[in-house]
Amino acid sequence: MYNKLPNGGIERQIRSFLKEKGYGRSRYDLREVDLVAVERPGWRQIFRFELDLRPPHSDPVHKIGIAFDDHRSHCEIQLLDSESDYRRVFGEWSEGMIVKRFSTNEYYPVRSLLGLCAIIAAVLALLLTFDL
């Protein structure tokens, strides 16, 4: 199931963070802001997001963002270069939190592709075995 909750508050904080870093609204594309961990009773949350930055006079840069939001006090945001960097920070920040589980249905296209490759390989093996 896809995350249908609005994330307007955290999106505003991410936009404010980017503005402080010198990125106006026309200099980035913010996508896929997703709640990925929460600590009871819900004040502390972690969000993941995708970001394409367009720095002046250089090529666009893809970043993976992570935001730790404590509604009572502060929000910390980091822009990371790789999935492994994201997993490292997420592992540190999400200790003791309730973490989103990913449905196997989210990986359905990958499973379908692997299944199709297996069928093609079996048909080719049969054709080669019987010289058809």
Secondary structure, DSSP 8 states (H G I E B T S, - for coil): ----S--HHHHHHHHHHHHHTT--GGGEEEEEEEEEEEETTTTEEEEEEEEEE--TTS--EEEEEEEEEETTTEEEEEEESSHHHHHHHHHHHTTTSEE----GGGGHHHHHHHHHHHHHHHHHHHHHHTT-
